[in-house]
Amino acid sequence: MKFRNLLLIACFALLTTSCMSLALSVLGINKKESPMSVYTNGTKSIAYIPMKHIGPKEFYANVARRVDSLQKQGYTVYMESVRVTDSLTPQQRDTLKLKVRRLMGVTLGKGGYLDTINGRLMGRKFSNKKELINQPVYSKLGVDTLSGRIVDVPLNVLIKQYEKQYGTIQLDVCDYTTPLEDKYDCGREKRSQANDLILRHRNKNLADAIIADKHNKIAILYGAAHESGLLELLKQVDATWHLDKKEDH
């Protein structure tokens, strides 16, 4: 995993399409299969479907197929989304976007990670030879959004928690003068601190929701990076949690 992350970072630094394509391939972004792992503690069953912010159309079609099957079996779907739900002023929203960009060190455009119109990936020039797309909205993945629910931490809450723990995210002239759609080279917060927030804090929120939920069948549509940390947290509460089965196709 460390090698994969270092490769992706290096390719962003080099700004070459060939290197970015290699990094995406190593990270499994181009894969069309939708794997699934099922975990259980004897009472509850969790079907974890690792998601990707960008991927081939076929991947998302396979996710939709899994979602349809799981919902027919009585699974409630948990969805990943850090969308802000509180009412913020335009100025507060603009500042939040700048702080999130500073925290992550990458550009997140209005349309998502991938700008298919202008040929950019997170603000960097990118030749989309694999015809990747941004993750569709959950309703287009077949999720029953009336019975399913978002189980995540909104961005404004994450930033507030981060600044409480590590101090205020300081924005500079570079942050304010670099448009959100452009490539970002203004620096970032410490990666270890960002990971603590982006991964561990959200994993804890997800684990707490699973433990408290009265439903015994839960399907989780979340990034692959959260899976191992989630299982670790569940096992800290109940050591009987284990992998029941894994499907790669």
Secondary structure, DSSP 8 states (H G I E B T S, - for coil): -HHHHHHHHHHHHHT-HHHHHHHHHHTTTT-----EEEEE-SS-EEEEEEE-SEE-HHHHHHHHHHHHHHHHTT-EEEE------S---HHHHHHHHHHHHHHH-S--BTTBSEETTTTEETTEE---TT--EE---GGGGT--TTTSEE-S--HHHHHHHHHHHH------HHHHHS-TTS---S--S-HHHHHIIIIIIHHHHHHHHHHH-S-SEEEEEEEGGGHHHHHHHHHHH-TT-EEEEEE--
